[in-house]
């Protein structure tokens, strides 16, 4: 099968969706399929990186409503070269919408996947009448629609007014126990190196609930409960607010922002942390939770769509209400007295990750592609 992965954001920008597309491309190729990626040129990219598969970048448009025609021209040209059997568009808008518009001209189906940012209530695209209408048109009439979390699927179904979205989650690599990367040497604070650490790894964004986590640590400090240091890996626009919150609670010697980490550093940190914390308010299906599970982490996360699909309270981790620092503080305090339970969580988390391998996820997409091809691109609905 010849597959076009069509996206408005791709590597070298690194975030969840970009990693998903790269992993799917590699798995499709390993399964014997042919892949090409069509992506919008990332801001500031001076030289395109090398990949193990073809990647073509199209010129950025100045507007979300009025397109410059570059993606359509590039898609047509690539189709002449690769004779695609299916377009797999990541995000409903703009790529899902554009893929759907081009499906009739090219004679191939478009399967579109939402990673939550486009369809979530209050998103920029939902607020604009034109882009909201276009998303609904594409999801209603496109070949197939998927969501990376059950909550994403529920949102899609509500937008179009009928059961439309297939649930296909994200996957996980199963890493080997890594040595300490040389790039981490000297970056870890002394308390973490000596006493171990808890870890959170994400964009420093309001949706990630990091200020709530710091409030929870502040509550524990007032209770006199000792904790291992917390390492926060990542960068983002909330960094100043997070540092202010750390100072507010006097946690400068307890919480450490260590910046962006690469894959080797991530795997090393996850393999050695005591707890991995995911206090998000909104998620599609967080890659970091799957990665932490693959590294046999014990986890505490929030009881929201996207996390609860993976984390089962009392089975492979703990769930707490989102935005509730008292409940999070209670869960953190309880974890200190249950080392046997944490060991059980680690083993169960690894089993969850193994059941959600990238090969299994890619296989689900291939089955859906085959269904859309068999009916000549007519809409395919969940049973």
C-alpha positions, 0 to 999 in steps of 0.5 A: 500500500502507498500511504501519504502522511499529510500534516501541518506540523512535523519534525524537526519540531518535536511534540506528540503529533510529530513523534506519532507520525514519524513512528507510524511512518517507520512501522508502515515501512517495516510492514512492507508499505511505501510512505511519503510525508507531506508537511508544512515547513516548520518556522525557522527551519533552514535545512531539512533533516534527513529521514529514512523515508521521503519528506516534502515540505510545502510553503506556509500559508498566511491564513488559516482560511485562505490557502496559498495553493501550495499543499494542493499542488504538492499533494497532486505532484506527490500522487503522480510520483507515488500513486498513493492508495490513501491519504492519512491526514493528521488533524482535521484542519487544515490537512483533513479538510484539504485531503478531503477536498482533494480525494475526489480529484485524486480518486483516493480516500482520506482518513483524518486523525484528530490529536485533540488540539483542533476539535477540543472545546474552546480551540482557536479553530472551533471559535472561528465559524469558517474553520469550525464549519469546514471541520464539520464538513470534512468529518461528516463527508470524509472517508474515515475519522479517528481520534487518539483518545475516547474523549476526542472521539466523543467530541467529534461525534458531538460535532457532527451529530452522529457516531463517526470517530474510530478510536485508535490510540497512540503507541509506545516504544519499549526501550532497553535500560539505557546508560546515563547519557553524557549530555545529562552529566552535571545537569541533575541537581545534587539532591536528585542525584543523591536521593532519587527523584520524581519526574514530569516531562511535557511542554510547560503549558497551562493544559499540563496542570503543572502549577497545580502540581506545585501547589500540591507539593506546597501542601505537602511541605506545610504538612511536613511530608518529605519528598524526593526532588521533582524534575520538570523536563520541558520548555514552554510559555508557562515557564515564568509562571511555574518559576513564580509558583515554585518561589511562592511555596519556597520550593527552590530546593525541591523542584528543578526545571532541567529544560528540553531533553532528547530521547536518550535522556528521556529514557534514562530519566524515566527508567530511574524516576521513583514516580512519573507525574501527569497532572494534565487538565486536557489531553488527547492521549499523552505520549509521555504516559505511554513512554513512562509505562514502557519504561516501567514507571509508577504513575500518578495522573489525572482522571481525564479522557486520554489518560484514563484510557491508559491508567487504571486506578489501583491497577497500573497507577493512581488517578486523581481529579484534575485541578485538585492540589489537595487530592494530588497531595494526598496521592503523593503522600500515600505513595511514600508508604507503599513501595510494594504497591509501586512495584506492582504498578510498574509491572502492570504499566509495562504490560499496558505499554506492551499491549499498545506497541506501535506495530499494533497501532499501525496495524489498526490504521492499515485495517481502516485504510483497507476498509476505505479503499474497498468502498472507493472512499465512501464514508466508513462508520464505526460499527 
